């Protein structure tokens, strides 16, 4: 049995990044209504050794654009990781969605056995296409979106499961 690599990646990334954008919208509205400096939420973390919200969003977008580019044989777009506002994070999400929307099924399907190598934190990582998508990218992608949700929920933003999953 084969898997549709495109359907298992690009539409998933687009939907979940859209949900992430709506979650950040709710956080910005909450901060304004409660007179909370948005930077407090953007720099918040669940535990001292975890990344702050801004980095959670950065990594989620990195997972999506990196996966799309690597599977499609394209250069991975490089972002500066300098977002400090909700507007900055929203722009990063929009830029990521725009990039991955241009990737076609023909560029990704059939890449189950593609050799993929890249560096993370100076260490070389080697994968094969399908395990790269299913065992590395998707779990990381969902984890960092879930951590963004958890940080905001922990700080009183009214979010529910449908905000994470998307109500459409």
C-alpha positions, 0 to 999 in steps of 0.5 A, spaced: 500 500 500 502 506 498 501 513 501 499 520 498 505 524 500 502 530 498 495 529 501 499 527 507 503 533 508 501 540 504 494 540 505 495 538 513 500 544 513 496 549 510 490 547 515 494 547 521 498 553 520 491 556 518 488 554 525 495 556 528 494 563 525 487 563 528 489 561 535 494 567 535 489 572 533 485 570 539 491 571 543 492 578 540 485 580 541 485 577 549 492 581 550 488 588 547 482 587 551 486 585 558 491 590 557 497 585 557 503 587 553 503 582 547 510 581 548 509 577 555 505 572 551 510 571 545 516 570 550 512 566 555 514 558 556 511 552 559 517 550 563 524 554 564 527 549 559 522 550 553 522 554 548 518 561 548 511 561 544 515 565 538 520 559 537 514 554 537 511 558 532 518 559 528 519 551 529 512 549 526 513 553 520 520 551 519 517 544 519 512 545 514 517 549 509 523 545 510 519 538 509 515 541 502 522 544 500 526 537 501 521 533 498 520 537 492 527 538 491 527 545 492 531 550 496 529 551 503 527 558 504 531 561 510 527 566 515 531 570 520 527 568 526 526 575 529 519 575 530 517 579 536 510 581 535 503 577 533 503 581 527 510 578 525 508 571 527 502 572 522 507 574 517 511 568 518 505 563 517 502 567 511 509 567 508 510 559 509 503 558 507 504 562 500 511 558 499 508 551 500 501 552 496 506 553 490 508 546 491 505 541 487 503 533 488 507 532 482 513 534 486 512 530 492 508 524 490 513 518 489 518 521 494 517 515 499 525 513 498 528 519 497 534 520 501 534 527 505 540 530 509 540 536 513 543 539 519 540 541 526 544 544 531 550 542 527 548 535 527 547 531 520 540 528 520 539 523 515 532 520 513 528 517 507 522 520 505 516 517 508 519 516 515 522 523 514 515 525 513 511 521 518 516 520 524 520 526 524 516 532 521 509 531 522 510 529 530 514 535 530 509 540 527 504 538 531 508 538 537 510 545 536 503 548 534 500 544 541 505 547 545 503 554 542 496 552 544 498 550 551 502 556 552 496 561 550 491 556 554 495 556 560 495 564 560 488 564 560 486 565 552 479 562 551 481 556 547 478 549 546 480 543 542 476 546 536 481 552 535 486 547 535 483 542 530 479 547 526 472 548 526 471 547 518 
